[in-house]
Amino acid sequence: MAISSPFQPNPAGKNSIAPLSKFSWPWGITIGYLTLMLFVPTLAMLLKASTEGPVNFWRIATSEVALSTYDVTFVTALLAGAVNGVFGTLIAWVLVRYNFPFKKILDAVIDFPFALPTAVAGLTLATVYSNNGWIGALLAPFGIKVSFTRLGVWVAMVFISLPFVVRTVQPVLSELEKEVEEAAWALGASQWQTFWRVILPPLMPAVLTGVALGFARAVGEYGSTVIVASNIPYKDLIAPVLVFQRLEQYDYSGATVIGTVLLVISLLILLAINLLQAWGKRYA
Protein backbone atom coordinates (compact mmCIF):
# COMPACT_ATOMS: atom_id res chain seq x y z
CA MET A 1 0.00 0.00 0.00
CA ALA A 2 1.44 3.36 -0.98
CA ILE A 3 1.80 5.98 1.70
CA SER A 4 -0.34 8.96 0.85
CA SER A 5 1.27 12.36 1.12
CA PRO A 6 -0.35 15.06 3.25
CA PHE A 7 0.91 17.69 0.79
CA GLN A 8 -0.71 18.64 -2.50
CA PRO A 9 0.73 21.14 -4.97
CA ASN A 10 -1.34 24.24 -5.60
CA PRO A 11 -1.31 26.46 -8.69
CA ALA A 12 1.17 28.80 -7.06
CA GLY A 13 3.71 26.00 -6.84
CA LYS A 14 3.64 25.70 -3.06
CA ASN A 15 2.65 22.72 -0.97
CA SER A 16 -0.58 22.83 1.01
CA ILE A 17 -1.77 20.40 3.68
CA ALA A 18 -4.60 18.27 2.38
CA PRO A 19 -7.43 17.05 4.63
CA LEU A 20 -7.20 13.43 5.81
CA SER A 21 -9.62 11.55 3.52
CA LYS A 22 -8.31 7.99 3.78
CA PHE A 23 -6.13 5.86 5.99
CA SER A 24 -2.49 6.84 6.11
CA TRP A 25 0.23 4.75 7.74
CA PRO A 26 1.97 7.74 9.33
CA TRP A 27 -1.40 8.85 10.75
CA GLY A 28 -2.19 5.38 12.10
CA ILE A 29 1.26 4.91 13.63
CA THR A 30 1.09 8.35 15.23
CA ILE A 31 -2.29 7.73 16.84
CA GLY A 32 -1.25 4.24 17.97
CA TYR A 33 1.98 5.45 19.52
CA LEU A 34 0.33 8.38 21.32
CA THR A 35 -2.43 6.09 22.58
CA LEU A 36 0.03 3.55 23.93
CA MET A 37 2.56 5.93 25.43
CA LEU A 38 0.41 8.91 26.49
CA PHE A 39 -3.36 8.44 26.51
CA VAL A 40 -3.58 4.98 28.11
CA PRO A 41 -1.20 5.72 31.04
CA THR A 42 -2.95 9.02 31.73
CA LEU A 43 -6.36 7.36 31.61
CA ALA A 44 -5.15 4.57 33.91
CA MET A 45 -3.93 7.12 36.46
CA LEU A 46 -7.23 9.00 36.37
CA LEU A 47 -9.25 5.80 36.76
CA LYS A 48 -7.10 4.67 39.70
CA ALA A 49 -7.51 8.05 41.39
CA SER A 50 -11.28 7.94 40.87
CA THR A 51 -11.53 4.79 43.02
CA GLU A 52 -11.10 6.96 46.11
CA GLY A 53 -14.46 8.66 45.64
CA PRO A 54 -15.07 12.44 45.58
CA VAL A 55 -14.94 12.99 49.36
CA ASN A 56 -11.78 10.97 49.97
CA PHE A 57 -10.20 12.35 46.79
CA TRP A 58 -10.71 15.91 48.05
CA ARG A 59 -9.41 14.99 51.51
CA ILE A 60 -6.17 13.56 50.10
CA ALA A 61 -5.69 16.29 47.50
CA THR A 62 -6.20 19.13 50.00
CA SER A 63 -4.41 17.70 53.01
CA GLU A 64 -1.96 20.08 54.70
CA VAL A 65 1.07 18.10 53.55
CA ALA A 66 -0.20 17.98 49.96
CA LEU A 67 -0.94 21.72 49.86
CA SER A 68 2.54 22.41 51.19
CA THR A 69 4.14 20.29 48.46
CA TYR A 70 2.09 22.07 45.77
CA ASP A 71 3.42 25.39 47.02
CA VAL A 72 7.02 24.21 47.06
CA THR A 73 6.75 22.49 43.69
CA PHE A 74 4.87 24.99 41.54
CA VAL A 75 6.05 28.28 43.04
CA THR A 76 9.68 27.17 42.99
CA ALA A 77 9.34 25.84 39.43
CA LEU A 78 7.80 29.11 38.25
CA LEU A 79 10.60 31.10 39.88
CA ALA A 80 13.18 28.82 38.26
CA GLY A 81 11.50 29.25 34.88
CA ALA A 82 11.40 33.03 35.25
CA VAL A 83 15.10 33.23 36.14
CA ASN A 84 16.01 30.94 33.26
CA GLY A 85 13.87 33.06 30.94
CA VAL A 86 16.17 36.02 31.65
CA PHE A 87 19.56 34.35 31.88
CA GLY A 88 18.78 31.72 29.24
CA THR A 89 17.98 34.50 26.77
CA LEU A 90 21.19 36.29 27.75
CA ILE A 91 23.25 33.12 27.20
CA ALA A 92 21.59 32.53 23.82
CA TRP A 93 22.36 36.14 22.87
CA VAL A 94 26.06 35.72 23.72
CA LEU A 95 26.30 32.42 21.81
CA VAL A 96 24.68 33.91 18.70
CA ARG A 97 26.03 37.46 18.61
CA TYR A 98 29.59 37.05 19.93
CA ASN A 99 32.66 35.15 18.76
CA PHE A 100 35.17 34.14 21.43
CA PRO A 101 37.62 31.31 22.15
CA PHE A 102 36.11 27.93 23.08
CA LYS A 103 32.68 29.06 21.96
CA LYS A 104 31.78 25.60 20.64
CA ILE A 105 32.80 24.01 23.93
CA LEU A 106 30.57 26.41 25.88
CA ASP A 107 27.74 25.76 23.44
CA ALA A 108 28.08 22.02 24.04
CA VAL A 109 28.22 22.44 27.83
CA ILE A 110 24.74 24.00 27.75
CA ASP A 111 23.32 20.52 27.05
CA PHE A 112 25.17 19.02 30.02
CA PRO A 113 22.03 18.83 32.24
CA PHE A 114 20.38 16.74 29.52
CA ALA A 115 23.11 14.11 29.56
CA LEU A 116 23.91 14.10 33.28
CA PRO A 117 21.84 11.63 35.34
CA THR A 118 19.61 13.60 37.67
CA ALA A 119 20.79 11.70 40.74
CA VAL A 120 24.38 12.64 39.91
CA ALA A 121 23.30 16.25 39.40
CA GLY A 122 21.62 16.28 42.80
CA LEU A 123 24.65 14.77 44.49
CA THR A 124 26.94 17.31 42.83
CA LEU A 125 24.74 20.27 43.76
CA ALA A 126 24.35 19.06 47.35
CA THR A 127 28.13 18.77 47.66
CA VAL A 128 29.01 22.07 46.01
CA TYR A 129 26.36 24.06 47.91
CA SER A 130 26.86 22.40 51.31
CA ASN A 131 28.33 24.47 54.14
CA ASN A 132 31.73 22.96 53.36
CA GLY A 133 31.35 23.05 49.58
CA TRP A 134 33.02 25.37 47.12
CA ILE A 135 30.05 27.72 46.82
CA GLY A 136 28.29 26.92 50.08
CA ALA A 137 31.37 27.86 52.10
CA LEU A 138 31.27 31.33 50.52
CA LEU A 139 27.59 31.78 51.38
CA ALA A 140 27.71 30.35 54.90
CA PRO A 141 29.25 33.48 56.54
CA PHE A 142 26.21 35.44 55.30
CA GLY A 143 23.79 32.95 56.85
CA ILE A 144 22.72 31.58 53.47
CA LYS A 145 22.18 27.83 53.39
CA VAL A 146 21.40 26.17 50.07
CA SER A 147 21.73 22.41 50.39
CA PHE A 148 18.86 20.66 52.16
CA THR A 149 16.62 23.74 51.95
CA ARG A 150 13.97 25.04 49.56
CA LEU A 151 16.65 27.24 48.02
CA GLY A 152 18.50 24.06 47.07
CA VAL A 153 15.35 22.78 45.34
CA TRP A 154 15.26 26.00 43.34
CA VAL A 155 18.93 25.67 42.36
CA ALA A 156 18.32 22.10 41.17
CA MET A 157 15.29 23.20 39.11
CA VAL A 158 17.27 26.03 37.54
CA PHE A 159 20.10 23.64 36.68
CA ILE A 160 17.99 21.00 34.96
CA SER A 161 15.70 23.43 33.06
CA LEU A 162 18.21 26.01 31.76
CA PRO A 163 18.94 24.27 28.41
CA PHE A 164 15.27 24.45 27.38
CA VAL A 165 15.29 28.25 27.21
CA VAL A 166 18.69 28.51 25.55
CA ARG A 167 17.93 25.93 22.86
CA THR A 168 14.50 27.42 22.15
CA VAL A 169 15.66 31.03 21.86
CA GLN A 170 18.96 30.38 20.07
CA PRO A 171 17.61 29.43 16.60
CA VAL A 172 15.04 32.24 16.60
CA LEU A 173 17.69 34.75 17.54
CA SER A 174 19.96 33.45 14.76
CA GLU A 175 17.25 34.14 12.16
CA LEU A 176 16.58 37.74 13.19
CA GLU A 177 17.69 40.18 10.52
CA LYS A 178 20.37 42.58 11.73
CA GLU A 179 19.29 45.06 9.04
CA VAL A 180 16.19 45.82 11.09
CA GLU A 181 18.34 46.69 14.10
CA GLU A 182 20.60 48.86 11.96
CA ALA A 183 17.54 50.67 10.61
CA ALA A 184 16.37 51.35 14.16
CA TRP A 185 19.79 52.73 15.06
CA ALA A 186 19.76 54.91 11.93
CA LEU A 187 16.42 56.36 13.04
CA GLY A 188 17.94 57.37 16.38
CA ALA A 189 16.88 54.49 18.63
CA SER A 190 19.19 53.59 21.49
CA GLN A 191 20.45 50.06 22.04
CA TRP A 192 17.92 49.52 24.82
CA GLN A 193 15.03 50.85 22.69
CA THR A 194 16.13 48.63 19.82
CA PHE A 195 16.18 45.57 22.01
CA TRP A 196 12.86 46.36 23.74
CA ARG A 197 10.87 47.33 20.63
CA VAL A 198 12.58 45.54 17.75
CA ILE A 199 14.29 42.39 19.05
CA LEU A 200 12.23 41.32 22.05
CA PRO A 201 8.72 41.18 20.46
CA PRO A 202 9.57 38.45 17.89
CA LEU A 203 11.77 36.75 20.48
CA MET A 204 9.17 36.65 23.25
CA PRO A 205 7.16 33.63 21.95
CA ALA A 206 10.34 31.54 21.90
CA VAL A 207 11.27 32.73 25.40
CA LEU A 208 7.83 31.78 26.73
CA THR A 209 8.04 28.40 25.03
CA GLY A 210 11.40 27.74 26.67
CA VAL A 211 10.06 28.86 30.04
CA ALA A 212 7.03 26.56 29.65
CA LEU A 213 9.22 23.59 28.76
CA GLY A 214 11.59 24.31 31.62
CA PHE A 215 8.70 24.72 34.04
CA ALA A 216 7.20 21.38 33.01
CA ARG A 217 10.60 19.73 33.42
CA ALA A 218 11.11 21.28 36.87
CA VAL A 219 7.66 20.25 38.14
CA GLY A 220 8.34 16.60 37.36
CA GLU A 221 11.94 16.58 38.59
CA TYR A 222 12.71 13.98 41.22
CA GLY A 223 16.27 12.62 41.01
CA SER A 224 18.18 15.82 41.76
CA THR A 225 15.73 17.48 44.15
CA VAL A 226 15.34 14.42 46.37
CA ILE A 227 19.08 14.56 47.10
CA VAL A 228 19.63 18.30 47.41
CA ALA A 229 16.56 18.78 49.65
CA SER A 230 15.92 17.56 53.17
CA ASN A 231 12.45 16.31 52.10
CA ILE A 232 10.85 17.56 55.32
CA PRO A 233 7.09 18.29 55.09
CA TYR A 234 6.12 21.98 55.25
CA LYS A 235 9.73 22.90 54.47
CA ASP A 236 11.11 21.65 51.15
CA LEU A 237 9.15 18.48 50.37
CA ILE A 238 8.05 18.52 46.72
CA ALA A 239 5.00 16.77 45.28
CA PRO A 240 6.87 14.10 43.23
CA VAL A 241 8.66 12.97 46.41
CA LEU A 242 5.33 12.85 48.22
CA VAL A 243 4.00 10.59 45.45
CA PHE A 244 6.98 8.28 45.92
CA GLN A 245 6.45 8.25 49.68
CA ARG A 246 2.82 7.23 49.16
CA LEU A 247 3.98 4.41 46.88
CA GLU A 248 6.44 3.23 49.54
CA GLN A 249 3.48 2.99 51.91
CA TYR A 250 1.54 0.96 49.29
CA ASP A 251 -1.01 3.77 49.04
CA TYR A 252 -1.31 3.54 45.26
CA SER A 253 -4.65 5.33 44.96
CA GLY A 254 -3.43 8.15 47.20
CA ALA A 255 -0.33 8.52 45.03
CA THR A 256 -2.47 8.73 41.89
CA VAL A 257 -4.62 11.41 43.54
CA ILE A 258 -1.55 13.60 44.10
CA GLY A 259 -0.38 12.80 40.58
CA THR A 260 -3.75 13.81 39.14
CA VAL A 261 -3.64 17.15 40.96
CA LEU A 262 -0.13 17.73 39.63
CA LEU A 263 -1.34 16.96 36.12
CA VAL A 264 -4.32 19.32 36.31
CA ILE A 265 -2.38 22.23 37.83
CA SER A 266 0.46 21.79 35.35
CA LEU A 267 -1.97 21.79 32.41
CA LEU A 268 -3.67 24.95 33.69
CA ILE A 269 -0.36 26.79 34.12
CA LEU A 270 0.88 25.65 30.71
CA LEU A 271 -2.43 26.78 29.20
CA ALA A 272 -1.96 30.21 30.75
CA ILE A 273 1.60 30.40 29.37
CA ASN A 274 0.37 29.37 25.91
CA LEU A 275 -2.37 32.02 26.01
CA LEU A 276 0.24 34.59 26.98
CA GLN A 277 2.41 33.38 24.12
CA ALA A 278 -0.50 33.72 21.66
CA TRP A 279 -1.18 37.21 22.97
CA GLY A 280 2.47 38.11 22.47
CA LYS A 281 2.38 36.90 18.85
CA ARG A 282 -0.78 38.92 18.21
CA TYR A 283 0.54 42.20 19.53
CA ALA A 284 4.19 41.76 18.56
C-alpha positions as CSV (number, residue, x, y, z in Angstrom):
1,M,0.0,0.0,0.0
2,A,1.4,3.4,-1.0
3,I,1.8,6.0,1.7
4,S,-0.3,9.0,0.8
5,S,1.3,12.4,1.1
6,P,-0.3,15.1,3.2
7,F,0.9,17.7,0.8
8,Q,-0.7,18.6,-2.5
9,P,0.7,21.1,-5.0
10,N,-1.3,24.2,-5.6
11,P,-1.3,26.5,-8.7
12,A,1.2,28.8,-7.1
13,G,3.7,26.0,-6.8
14,K,3.6,25.7,-3.1
15,N,2.6,22.7,-1.0
16,S,-0.6,22.8,1.0
17,I,-1.8,20.4,3.7
18,A,-4.6,18.3,2.4
19,P,-7.4,17.0,4.6
20,L,-7.2,13.4,5.8
21,S,-9.6,11.6,3.5
22,K,-8.3,8.0,3.8
23,F,-6.1,5.9,6.0
24,S,-2.5,6.8,6.1
25,W,0.2,4.7,7.7
26,P,2.0,7.7,9.3
27,W,-1.4,8.8,10.7
28,G,-2.2,5.4,12.1
29,I,1.3,4.9,13.6
30,T,1.1,8.4,15.2
31,I,-2.3,7.7,16.8
32,G,-1.3,4.2,18.0
33,Y,2.0,5.5,19.5
34,L,0.3,8.4,21.3
35,T,-2.4,6.1,22.6
36,L,0.0,3.5,23.9
37,M,2.6,5.9,25.4
38,L,0.4,8.9,26.5
39,F,-3.4,8.4,26.5
40,V,-3.6,5.0,28.1
41,P,-1.2,5.7,31.0
42,T,-3.0,9.0,31.7
43,L,-6.4,7.4,31.6
44,A,-5.2,4.6,33.9
45,M,-3.9,7.1,36.5
46,L,-7.2,9.0,36.4
47,L,-9.3,5.8,36.8
48,K,-7.1,4.7,39.7
49,A,-7.5,8.0,41.4
50,S,-11.3,7.9,40.9
51,T,-11.5,4.8,43.0
52,E,-11.1,7.0,46.1
53,G,-14.5,8.7,45.6
54,P,-15.1,12.4,45.6
55,V,-14.9,13.0,49.4
56,N,-11.8,11.0,50.0
57,F,-10.2,12.4,46.8
58,W,-10.7,15.9,48.1
59,R,-9.4,15.0,51.5
60,I,-6.2,13.6,50.1
61,A,-5.7,16.3,47.5
62,T,-6.2,19.1,50.0
63,S,-4.4,17.7,53.0
64,E,-2.0,20.1,54.7
65,V,1.1,18.1,53.5
66,A,-0.2,18.0,50.0
67,L,-0.9,21.7,49.9
68,S,2.5,22.4,51.2
69,T,4.1,20.3,48.5
70,Y,2.1,22.1,45.8
71,D,3.4,25.4,47.0
72,V,7.0,24.2,47.1
73,T,6.8,22.5,43.7
74,F,4.9,25.0,41.5
75,V,6.0,28.3,43.0
76,T,9.7,27.2,43.0
77,A,9.3,25.8,39.4
78,L,7.8,29.1,38.3
79,L,10.6,31.1,39.9
80,A,13.2,28.8,38.3
81,G,11.5,29.3,34.9
82,A,11.4,33.0,35.2
83,V,15.1,33.2,36.1
84,N,16.0,30.9,33.3
85,G,13.9,33.1,30.9
86,V,16.2,36.0,31.6
87,F,19.6,34.3,31.9
88,G,18.8,31.7,29.2
89,T,18.0,34.5,26.8
90,L,21.2,36.3,27.7
91,I,23.2,33.1,27.2
92,A,21.6,32.5,23.8
93,W,22.4,36.1,22.9
94,V,26.1,35.7,23.7
95,L,26.3,32.4,21.8
96,V,24.7,33.9,18.7
97,R,26.0,37.5,18.6
98,Y,29.6,37.0,19.9
99,N,32.7,35.2,18.8
100,F,35.2,34.1,21.4
101,P,37.6,31.3,22.2
102,F,36.1,27.9,23.1
103,K,32.7,29.1,22.0
104,K,31.8,25.6,20.6
105,I,32.8,24.0,23.9
106,L,30.6,26.4,25.9
107,D,27.7,25.8,23.4
108,A,28.1,22.0,24.0
109,V,28.2,22.4,27.8
110,I,24.7,24.0,27.8
111,D,23.3,20.5,27.1
112,F,25.2,19.0,30.0
113,P,22.0,18.8,32.2
114,F,20.4,16.7,29.5
115,A,23.1,14.1,29.6
116,L,23.9,14.1,33.3
117,P,21.8,11.6,35.3
118,T,19.6,13.6,37.7
119,A,20.8,11.7,40.7
120,V,24.4,12.6,39.9
121,A,23.3,16.3,39.4
122,G,21.6,16.3,42.8
123,L,24.7,14.8,44.5
124,T,26.9,17.3,42.8
125,L,24.7,20.3,43.8
126,A,24.3,19.1,47.4
127,T,28.1,18.8,47.7
128,V,29.0,22.1,46.0
129,Y,26.4,24.1,47.9
130,S,26.9,22.4,51.3
131,N,28.3,24.5,54.1
132,N,31.7,23.0,53.4
133,G,31.4,23.0,49.6
134,W,33.0,25.4,47.1
135,I,30.1,27.7,46.8
136,G,28.3,26.9,50.1
137,A,31.4,27.9,52.1
138,L,31.3,31.3,50.5
139,L,27.6,31.8,51.4
140,A,27.7,30.3,54.9
141,P,29.3,33.5,56.5
142,F,26.2,35.4,55.3
143,G,23.8,32.9,56.8
144,I,22.7,31.6,53.5
145,K,22.2,27.8,53.4
146,V,21.4,26.2,50.1
147,S,21.7,22.4,50.4
148,F,18.9,20.7,52.2
149,T,16.6,23.7,51.9
150,R,14.0,25.0,49.6
151,L,16.6,27.2,48.0
152,G,18.5,24.1,47.1
153,V,15.4,22.8,45.3
154,W,15.3,26.0,43.3
155,V,18.9,25.7,42.4
156,A,18.3,22.1,41.2
157,M,15.3,23.2,39.1
158,V,17.3,26.0,37.5
159,F,20.1,23.6,36.7
160,I,18.0,21.0,35.0
161,S,15.7,23.4,33.1
162,L,18.2,26.0,31.8
163,P,18.9,24.3,28.4
164,F,15.3,24.5,27.4
165,V,15.3,28.2,27.2
166,V,18.7,28.5,25.5
167,R,17.9,25.9,22.9
168,T,14.5,27.4,22.2
169,V,15.7,31.0,21.9
170,Q,19.0,30.4,20.1
171,P,17.6,29.4,16.6
172,V,15.0,32.2,16.6
173,L,17.7,34.8,17.5
174,S,20.0,33.5,14.8
175,E,17.3,34.1,12.2
176,L,16.6,37.7,13.2
177,E,17.7,40.2,10.5
178,K,20.4,42.6,11.7
179,E,19.3,45.1,9.0
180,V,16.2,45.8,11.1
181,E,18.3,46.7,14.1
182,E,20.6,48.9,12.0
183,A,17.5,50.7,10.6
184,A,16.4,51.3,14.2
185,W,19.8,52.7,15.1
186,A,19.8,54.9,11.9
187,L,16.4,56.4,13.0
188,G,17.9,57.4,16.4
189,A,16.9,54.5,18.6
190,S,19.2,53.6,21.5
191,Q,20.4,50.1,22.0
192,W,17.9,49.5,24.8
193,Q,15.0,50.8,22.7
194,T,16.1,48.6,19.8
195,F,16.2,45.6,22.0
196,W,12.9,46.4,23.7
197,R,10.9,47.3,20.6
198,V,12.6,45.5,17.7
199,I,14.3,42.4,19.0
200,L,12.2,41.3,22.1
201,P,8.7,41.2,20.5
202,P,9.6,38.5,17.9
203,L,11.8,36.7,20.5
204,M,9.2,36.6,23.3
205,P,7.2,33.6,22.0
206,A,10.3,31.5,21.9
207,V,11.3,32.7,25.4
208,L,7.8,31.8,26.7
209,T,8.0,28.4,25.0
210,G,11.4,27.7,26.7
211,V,10.1,28.9,30.0
212,A,7.0,26.6,29.7
213,L,9.2,23.6,28.8
214,G,11.6,24.3,31.6
215,F,8.7,24.7,34.0
216,A,7.2,21.4,33.0
217,R,10.6,19.7,33.4
218,A,11.1,21.3,36.9
219,V,7.7,20.2,38.1
220,G,8.3,16.6,37.4
221,E,11.9,16.6,38.6
222,Y,12.7,14.0,41.2
223,G,16.3,12.6,41.0
224,S,18.2,15.8,41.8
225,T,15.7,17.5,44.1
226,V,15.3,14.4,46.4
227,I,19.1,14.6,47.1
228,V,19.6,18.3,47.4
229,A,16.6,18.8,49.6
230,S,15.9,17.6,53.2
231,N,12.4,16.3,52.1
232,I,10.8,17.6,55.3
233,P,7.1,18.3,55.1
234,Y,6.1,22.0,55.3
235,K,9.7,22.9,54.5
236,D,11.1,21.6,51.1
237,L,9.1,18.5,50.4
238,I,8.1,18.5,46.7
239,A,5.0,16.8,45.3
240,P,6.9,14.1,43.2
241,V,8.7,13.0,46.4
242,L,5.3,12.9,48.2
243,V,4.0,10.6,45.5
244,F,7.0,8.3,45.9
245,Q,6.5,8.3,49.7
246,R,2.8,7.2,49.2
247,L,4.0,4.4,46.9
248,E,6.4,3.2,49.5
249,Q,3.5,3.0,51.9
250,Y,1.5,1.0,49.3
251,D,-1.0,3.8,49.0
252,Y,-1.3,3.5,45.3
253,S,-4.7,5.3,45.0
254,G,-3.4,8.1,47.2
255,A,-0.3,8.5,45.0
256,T,-2.5,8.7,41.9
257,V,-4.6,11.4,43.5
258,I,-1.5,13.6,44.1
259,G,-0.4,12.8,40.6
260,T,-3.8,13.8,39.1
261,V,-3.6,17.1,41.0
262,L,-0.1,17.7,39.6
263,L,-1.3,17.0,36.1
264,V,-4.3,19.3,36.3
265,I,-2.4,22.2,37.8
266,S,0.5,21.8,35.3
267,L,-2.0,21.8,32.4
268,L,-3.7,25.0,33.7
269,I,-0.4,26.8,34.1
270,L,0.9,25.6,30.7
271,L,-2.4,26.8,29.2
272,A,-2.0,30.2,30.8
273,I,1.6,30.4,29.4
274,N,0.4,29.4,25.9
275,L,-2.4,32.0,26.0
276,L,0.2,34.6,27.0
277,Q,2.4,33.4,24.1
278,A,-0.5,33.7,21.7
279,W,-1.2,37.2,23.0
280,G,2.5,38.1,22.5
281,K,2.4,36.9,18.9
282,R,-0.8,38.9,18.2
283,Y,0.5,42.2,19.5
284,A,4.2,41.8,18.6
